[in-house]
Amino acid sequence: MPKRGSTTSGTVAPVPRKKQKNVEPTYSQNTEEQDENTPLNHSNYFSQLSQLSKQSPDLHKNAGTILRVSVKNFMCHTFLEFDFNENLNMVIGNNGSGKSAVMNAITLTLGGRATSTSRCSNIGRFIQHGKSFAEISVVLCNQGLEAIDIERFGRSITITRKVTVKGSSHYQVKNEYGKIVSERKDTIDTIVAHFNIQVDNPMCMLNQDIAKNFLNTKSTKEKYNFFLKATQLQKMVADLEENTVEIRIAKGLLIDHVKKRKEIQAQKEELDAKLKFAESVRNAKSNADNLQGHLEWAEVINHEKTLAETEKKLAEDQYAVQEYTNKRDALIDDMKNEKSKRDELLRKAQEVANNAIEAKRIHDDLERQMKLFNKEKRDLLHEVNKLEKELQLQTELKKKLQKKIEEMRRKATGNNDYEKACQRINELHILINEQRQILSMKENEQGNFRQLYDDERQTLFNDQSTLKQHEDTLRRKRGGIQQLKAAKQDRVTIYGRYTLAILKEIDRNAHRFKQIPIGPVGKHIRLVDRKWAIAVEQAIGNSMQGYLCSCRDDERVLLEILSRCVPAQEMDYRPNVTVMKYQSKVYQNLRLPPSSFTTILSMLQIDNPTVTCFLIDHARIEQRVLMDNYETARRIMEKSAPPNCVAAYLPNGTEMQNTYVFRCYTCRVQSPRFFVEDFAEQITRAENECITIERTMQEVKEKIKETQQRVNQHQQTVAGLDGTINEIKVACGRLGKELRELQLIEAPNDSNMDDCENELAEYDTRIETFKQRIKDQKSKAEMESPEYRQILDDVAQARQRVMEKREEAEQCKTSLQACDALKENGQRAINDLQRGLDDNQRKLEQHEATKKFIETKLQVQIENAQKLLNQRPEGEIDVKATRRRLDSILKFIETNKNV
């Protein structure tokens, strides 16, 4: 038996397939006919099945097989749940272990009665002793050729039956996702009948009692009844009688249809006779040439009126063409003036950028000088700490010497060896102090070079990071240039390099979709005002390349197409796929900000209501407002955001939010990516930016090279100082060891106390010296030099200049964007005027062609009228009266002709 949680599907016992009436695959209907007449052609069956399996991977599943059985408080089981295997399943156990309980649970869950289990007549007796209810559940597979209502039930059907001690029970039918679909037993009967599951058939559900009775009975009648029930012959006889009645009714209907066919045939013959009579009437000739001539001259008059109207429209079109031409020429002159203004702004922006770079360089140099001053101050403080430690050490040594002198005074003997040791000790103290001074100097020097080394390394790291950012920016710019060049040929490619291939694959696989996916989303969006291109892209740019599907099945097909079109190593370029119900109209009763604010929704023209609903759901475009002025937007959003407003955007893409706290995000994008009108200008601008970035990268590379050389020099210097310091430390250790050994020699009783007292006086002198040096170093560290204060003032001024240059650059950027927006609006207005001019010229040409056509037709009509009536009638012609007179004459002639 499979373990709990296994996902393998299986069946308890094979059951015969029921003949389906409305199943799309045709071979499933032919199976019954082949069973009755000829042997089944297995090769043809399996070839058709393999073809369908290639189209759908779930066709090999056996619909109706049991996947899982679970029971709770049922008979001897408190809780039991296990999955079935695909093939044969065996339940083995001792007597009374609950094997039959599993089969009884399946029987009762699938709609069987309590009596069919041969255990008891009341279903409440199946509840475990001491429990108030029992719950049994069966999961059926719903995949393959014979699956029932996939949209409603999914790939599996869960049937649950809950029983109470009073004998009542109720059913629940759940779909693949655990949602309750129905609680009616009719639904279970429909499912069981569809899958041809016969819970009352002993050939399918053979319990112990029925098997025992069948083996022990000797009555042939009972065996025959068991045979009829097992083989369903009784049901076949009932179906045969029902089919016989239906055939009788069908024959009666066929006789009625034959009678109606004869009546329709007679009506057809009568209509044919009338048709012949009508043809003879149409072919009749009359002598009403005079009246016909009047009608022809009436047509001539109508053509003359039409010609006059056409000439009037022609004059109006000529006037409109002249007006459109004048407006277009005036706009073109204005655009030339705006171009000169933009060039001046661009020159000013370049000058401001150069000044900003120079100010930033001066600021960096001053900050570097300030760091050097701070480093000197740190070195002084470090020297003070070392002197304080040395002072503490000298004080402790002085105390020890004082104790030693007191001990020596108690002793009265001494020798020359002790005097030599004392002399050597003094020499060692002098040597050790000299080595320590040298060591302190070397350590300070090493600290200075190490600080320089760290500063240069940090500078190198910052320059390398800047170079990498420039490289990434250059790579993105070049990719954008290629995409713009491709979009110039086909605008769809602006939404991704693989968009064309994806759309072709969607068209090729359209038969696999229930509804064709919508996408890319940006293809259905048009911006009303080009001024807000960057702001709108900042708000919904992530959704512009996405696709929409109506269901999960379409999503799986689309994801399969995307995996084929987009390489695995470039998954970053794979568009998003969203599943949502397609809408026939846009949502109503939206929660909008006050009418004084312009929303992104009002700034977009979307030709698909589903795309509009998608942007409302995912981007909340109806609650994102657009504002022209930075100060106004900040004042409104920083104080309290308007009702139903989640964010505000400026024309340069700056975003402001105030949900809980106020936040302002600056946009680094300088040009739109999707809402582009003039691709040539956009490509030129991007190429110029690439050239500027390459020039900057070259400067950064030269700076990195120089910094790397300084880093190597500092590293070599630090390494040399490390070796020198180690040598000094080794020498100090060796001298200290010798000093400690000499200090262990005890003073003789007759030692000279003058040497120790002199040494004590030297300690006092050194201590006073250290105190004076500490005082001097602290005063130097606490005193700020005029140069340092000047550098601080210069740094503050340089920082202020950098901020001013940045604000000037931002103002130039805003002005350039305004000029670009004005240029794009002007270009769009010129394009609109050009389209209007082309439309009017087209109308003018159409009206001229119409005029020529009417003049030609009028000449022909005059010739035809002169053939019938040479002289043109005077006055107006009553066409209706003339036609009535002509008809009466024709009827009269026809009547006489028939006679």
Buried (B, 14 or more C-beta within 10 A) or exposed (E): EBEEEBEEBBBBEEBEBBEBEEEEBEBBEBBEEBEEEEEEEEEEBEEBBEEBBEEEEBBEBBBBBBBBBBBBBBBEBEEBEBBBBBEEBEBEEEEEEBBBBBBBBBBBBBBBEBEBBBBEEEBBEBBBEEEEBBBBBBBBBBBBBBBBBBEEBBBBBBBBBBBBEEBEBEBBBBBBEEEEBBEEBEBBEBBBEBBBBBBEBBBBBBBEEBEEEBEEEEEEEEEEEBEBBBEBEEEEEEEEEEEEEEEEEEEEEEEEEEEEEEEEEEEEEEEEEEEEEEEEEEEEEBEBEEBBBBBBBBBBBEBEEBBEEBEEBBEEBBEBBEBBBEBBEEBEEBBEEBEEEBEEBBEBBEEBBEBBBEBBEBBEEBBEBBEBBEBBBBBBBBBBEBBBEBBEEBBEBBEEBEEBBEEBEEEEEBEEEBBEBBEBBBEBBEBBEEBBEBBBEBBBBBBBBBBBBEBBBEBBEEBBEBBEEBEEBBEEBBEBBEBBEBBBEEBBBBBBBBBBBBBEBBEEBEEBBEEBBBBBBBBBBEBEBBBBBBBBBBBBBEBBBBBBBBBEBBBEBBBEBBEEBBEEEEEEBBBBBBEBEBBEEBEEEBEBBEEEBBBBBBBBEBEBBBBBBBBBEBBBBBBBBBBEEBEEBBEBBBEEBBEBBBBBBBBBBBBBBBEEEBEBEEBEEBBBBBBBBEBEBBBEBBEEBBEBBEEBBEEBEEBBEEBBEBBEBBBEBBEEBEEBBEEBBEBBEEBEEBBEEBEEBEBBEEBBEEBBEEBBEBBEEBBEEBEEBBEEBBEBBEEEEEEBEEBBEBBEBBBEBBEBBBEBBBBBBBBBBBBBBBBBBBBEBBEBBBEBBEBBBEBBEBBBEBBEEBEEBBEEBBEBBBEBBEEEBEEEBEBEEBBEBBEEBBEEBBEEEEE
